[in-house]
């Protein structure tokens, strides 16, 4: 069995045994709902899974994506379990799926839904002085790296649909704000969060930045830049993507993985984290296919994907089991998360969670498109 065949077979098993067998209102991959006994609602984890599924261009997978999305979106485009006044960028992530499903089916519910997301949330979304969106209403005056994936590709796609260059420029400018404010010149990595007021207990009093480089937030940024570059072909975005991939590549372990805290290999308890490594893998291969990075970067990504498949997925059972997924990571909030190294290393590590499985499928889809050029 070739390496690529092993990856393909593992991805196919995930889709057929875990994804397609999940009830839309109770998906097996959403471990947060099970662990914390949450009611299902419109969220970015499920949106990422459907986004990954749509990448394969498979008719049966598309059919499931329709069934899943229709469980959350009404015919008039309303999403009852989403409150736009939360001003939560995570909720915008699914807007990309709505655009793609409208293009696939012509069903007006999807167009009405993505119009609602833009006009009812993003048109009124609070912003920092630099012009970037707050991450959430409950995190005022704060910019988090995660938002780059959650909102910027959707904005660019929406701007392209409307033939409105100002929306596309807005998305690009917000990416540049991340580069100008949150980038660390010494490591080449990005701090997880920024507080414009510099008053949050986790923020540096001079810079407003959090203290650590968390892998998955850097992975979200990487994937967001790759998708944004694909849509806009903007040279500044391409250069930022290339720089970020090259910086992350310097922190790969001998086996080709990235650590939960990539720049802190000396710390006891620091571990190879799969979700962020897989976001990096996806971004390298997409970046290569777009001409933003060279082939060696894509080879690093392919190696990371293979390492995860061989060493961090138990393939012995009916459903593969992906390990070493950090369940959550954030700053402030009800748990007073201080953004320290100790905090990130204390967060729960889980198996078979959407934040790991979806990037695995994304990276696999990109591998197939980049190197095989054939249907899945």
N, C-alpha and C positions, 0 to 999 in steps of 0.2 A: 504494500500500500504506500503510495507516495504521500509526502507531507501534505500537499494540497488536498488530496482525496480524504485524508484523515480530518482535516479542518472542515471540508465540505460535508462529510458524513455526520460530524458532530453538530454542525449548524442545522442540518436537515432534521436530525433527531430532536433537537431543541424545538424547532418549529412544529414538527408533527406531533410530538409527544407532550409538549408543555404549552406552547402558545395556542395552537389551533384547538386544543381540548379545554381551554379556559373559558369559563362563562364571562361574558363582557363585564357584568356588574360584580364579579368576584374573581379577577384574574389571579392565577396561581403565582405569577411572577412578582406581584406587589407585596413584598414581605412586610412593608411598613403597616399595611392594613391589617395583616394577621397578627403581627407582634403587638401593635398598639390598639387593636380592636377598633379600627376606624371604619366608618361607613365609606363605601366607594364614592368617589366624586371625580370630576375632571381634574387631572393632575399631569405633571410633566413626566412621571415615570411611565405611566401607561402610554402617553403620547410618544415617548422615545421608542417604546416597543413597536408601536404601530408604524412609526417613521422608519424603523429598521425593516420591518416587514415589507413596506411598500418599495424598498430599494431593489427587491429581487425581480420585480416585474412579472410575478407569477399570478395567474388568474385566480387560483384558489386562495392565495394569500391576500390578494386584493379584495376578494369576496369577504373574507373574514374581517379585513380592515373596515369595510363598509358596515358589516353587522355590528362590530364593536363600537364604531363611532356613532351609528344611529341610536345606540342605547343611551347616549349622553346628549345628543343634539336633536332638538325638536325640529319639526318641518319648517317653522318660521325662523330658524337659526338660533333660537334661544338655547342656552346651556344652563339648565336649572341649577346644577350643582356648582356653578362658577359665579362668584360675586365680583363684578368688575371693580367695586369700591375697595376691594382688597389691594388693588394696584400691585398685583403679584406677577412679576415677570415670568415666573415658572408656568403660569397658566397660559401664556402666549405661545409656548412651545408647540402646542397642538395645532396652531394656526397653519403651520406648514402642511400638515396632513390634510386640513380642510381645503387648502388650495389644490393639492395634488388630487384629492378625491373629486373635487369639482371638475378638474381637467379630465379625469378618468370617466366620470359618470354623467356630468352635466346636471346633476341633481342640485336644485336651487338651495336646498337646506345648507349645503356646505358653503356656497357663496354668501348667503345671508349670515352664516355664522362667522366667517372670517371678516366680513364687513363689520359685524358687531364688535368683534375683538379690537379691530383697529379704531373704529369711530367712537365706541363707548368706553374703551379702556385707554388705548395708547394716545388718542387725541387729548385726553385729560390727565394723563399720567404725570405725577409730580416729577420734577427734574432738579438735579443739582445745578449750581451756578454755571458749571462748564457745559451744561446741555444734556448730560446723560441722565437716564431714568433712575429714580430710586429703585432699589431692588424689590422692596415691598413697602406697603404703607406702614407696616409695623417696624420697618427698619428705615426711618426717615433720614434723608441726607446721606444715604449710604450707597456705594457702588460695589457690587460683588462680581467676581469673574464669571460666575455661573450664567449671568444674564447675557453674556455674549452669544451663547448657544441658544438660549431660550427665546430671544427676541430679535436679534439682528438679521438672521437669515429670513425670518418672516417679513420684517420690514422691507428688506430688499426685494423679495418676491412680490409683495403688495405694491411697492413702488413701480416695479416693472409692469405689473398688470395695469396699473393706472396711468402708465407712461408719465409718471411724476418723478422727475429727477431729484426734487427736493427731499423726498422721502428716502431715496437711495443714499443721497448725500448725508442725511441725518444718521442713517445706520453706519456709514463709513466714519463719520465724525465721532460717533460714540465709540467705535473701535479704537480710533486714534487717541481719544481721551484715556482709554485703558492703557495704551502704550505710554502716553506722556505722564500719567500719574502713578500707575501701579507697577511698572517695570523696574526691576532691580538690575542696575548696570553690572554689578559684580558677578552675580550668578547667571544672569540672563533670564531668570524666572520672574513670576508675577506674584505679588502678595495677594492673599485671598480677598481682603476687603479694604475699603477706604471710607472713612467718615469725614465728610466735608467740614463738620463743626469741630472735629478733633476733641470732642468731649466724651465719646464712648470709652468705657473703662478698658476695652481691648485695643484702643487706637493709640498710636504714638502721638504724643502731645505736640510734636513739631511737624510731622508729615501727615498725620491722620491715618496712617496705614496700619494694618494688622501686622503681627510679628513673624509669621511663618509662610512658607510656600507649600500649600497643600496640593497634593498630586491631582485629585479629581477636578478641583477648580481650574488648575492649569490645563487639564485635559478638556474640560468644557470649552475653555477659551480656544484651544487648538482646533477642536472640531468646529466651533462656531466660525472661526476665521476661514477654515477650509471651505465650509458651505457658503460663507459670504463671498469669498473670492470666486467660487464657481458661478455665482449669480451676477456679480458686478464686474469681474475681471479688472478690478481696480489695482493699480500697481502698488499703492501704499499698503493695501491689505495683503497682497501677495508677498511683499517684502516682510511684513510683520509676521505672517505665517511661516515663512522660511526661517526667519530669525528665531522664532519660538521653537520650531521643530529642532533646529540645530542645537539650541540651548538644552532642551530636554534630552536630546541624544547623548549629551556629555555625561548624563547621570544614570545611564543604563548600567545595570549590574552585569556581572560576567555571564549570567544566563540570559540576559536580554530583557530584564524586567525593570520597572521603575518602583521606587519605594513610596510608601505613604507620605513621607516627608523627603522628597528626592535629594535635597541638599544636606541632609543630616544623617548620613550613613553611619556615623559614629554612635548614634543613640541606641541604647539597649531597647529592644521591643519594636524598633522600626522594621517594617515588613514589606515584602513585595505585594503591592496592592493591584488587583486585577482590573477593576473598572477604569481607573485612570490610565493604566498601561494600555488597555484596549482602545480608549479614546485616542491616545497617541498613535497606536497602530493604524487606526482608521484614517487619521489625519495625514500620516506620512504617505500612505498609498493614494489617497485622494490628491494630496499635494503634488505627488509625482505625476499622476494622470493629468493634472492641470498645468504641469510645467513649472510649478513654483519651487520644487525641490528636486535634487538629483536622485539617481537610482539608489545610491547607497542609503539614503534616508528611508526609501521604500523597503529596502532589504532589512533595515533595522525593524521596521514595522511588521514585516512578514515574519521575521524571527520571533518578535514578541508574541505575535498571534499564535505561532506554533508552540512556543514555550508554554503559554497559558493552556493550550490544548493538551499538551503532553504531560505537564506537571501540575497543573492547577485545576484540572477537570477530571473528576472520577467518571469514567465512561463505562463502568462495569454494569450498571443497572439499566433499567428500561428508559429512564430519563437521565441525561448527564447532570452532574452536580458541579457547578462552578464555585470555587472557594475564594477566600481572601478578598471579599467585597466589603469595603467600609460602608456601613448602612447609611449613616448620616454625617454631615459636617456643616457647621455654621458658626456664627458669631453673635454673642448676646442672646436675646430671647429669654424664655422662661427658665432655662437651665443655666443662665449666666455664663455662656461659653466664652472663655477668655482668649481663645485663639492661640494658646501656648502650644509648644511641642507636646507637653504632657497631655493636654486636652485632645489633640488629634490622635494620639496613640491610645487614648482611653475609649474612643468611640467603638461601639459594637461592631464586630466583624461577623458577617453572615454568609450564607450560601444561596445560590440561585435567586438572586434579587435582580430586578429589572435594570438597575443602574450598572450591573455587570453584564447581564445577558444581552441587552439591547446593543451596547457597544461591540460585543462579540459578533453579533449578527451584522452590524454595520461594517465592521472590519472585514468579515468574510465576504460580504457583498462587494466591497471595494476591491478585495483581492481577486475575485472572479472577474470583475469588469476590467481591472487594470492588466492582469496577466493572462486571462483566458479568453476574454471577449466572447463568451458563450453563455447561454441561459443556465440558470441554476437548476 
